[in-house]
Each structure stands twice: as C-alpha cells, then as structure tokens.
C-alpha cells in the first residue's frame, strides 16, 4: 500500500504546472499584499507584473 502512495506522490511531482496555476498563485500573493497595505492601485500594474514574473521563473527556470 505504501508503495502505491509513494508512486502517486512521485507522479504528482512530475505534473507540469499550468499557466492557470501560476495565475492563481500570483493572485493569492497580490491579495495578501493588498490586505497588508503593501499594494495600492497606483503601483498595482508594476507589482503584479513583478510577482507574476517571479512565480513563473520559479516554476520554469531559464
């Protein structure tokens, strides 16, 4: 039984990360920044782009 569980976990680790997942992670980070007052409408575009790029780079290293 534990062999099957380990094999399923390994398969999950090898699944590709979708663009949708990257957008969701970026959104969650942006929401947290808004909640703590770090992000305002004035700097939203620049900050969002930086967060998205950082998340994407961490998933797909160059």
N, C-alpha and C positions, 0 to 999 in steps of 0.2 A: 504493500500500500504506500509506504513512504517513497518507494522508487517512482511510482506514478506521480506523486505530488512534486517531487524534485524535477521530474521531466516536464510537468506542466509549468512550473515556475521558470524553467530554462526557456521554454517556448515563449512565454510572456516577455522575457527579457529580450528576445530576438525579434519581437514585432517592431515594424517600422513606426515611427512617430508621425502622425498625420499633421497636416497644417492646421486642422481644426483643434487638435490638442495644443498646439503652440499658441493659437489664438486664445484658447480657454485659460491657459496658464498666464499669458500676458494680461488678460482681463482681470484675473484674480489679483495679480500684483498691483495693477492700476487701481482697482477698488480699494485695496489696503492703503495705498499711498493717498488716495482721496480721503479715506477715513481718518488718517492721522494728520491730515493737513499738509502733506508734503507736495501734493499735486493740485494745481489750480487750473482754471480754464485758460489762463494766459500762457501757461507752459505745457499744456496737455499734449499738443502735437509733437513737440520735440521729445518730451519724456516718453510718450507712448512708443515712438519710433526707436528710441534707445533701448527700452525694455524689450520690445519685440526682437530687435536685432541680437541682443544679448541672449535671450532664450533660444532663438534659432541657432546661434553659434554654439551654444552649449549642447544642443541636440545633434547638430550636423557640423562637427569641427572641420575646418578647412584643411 
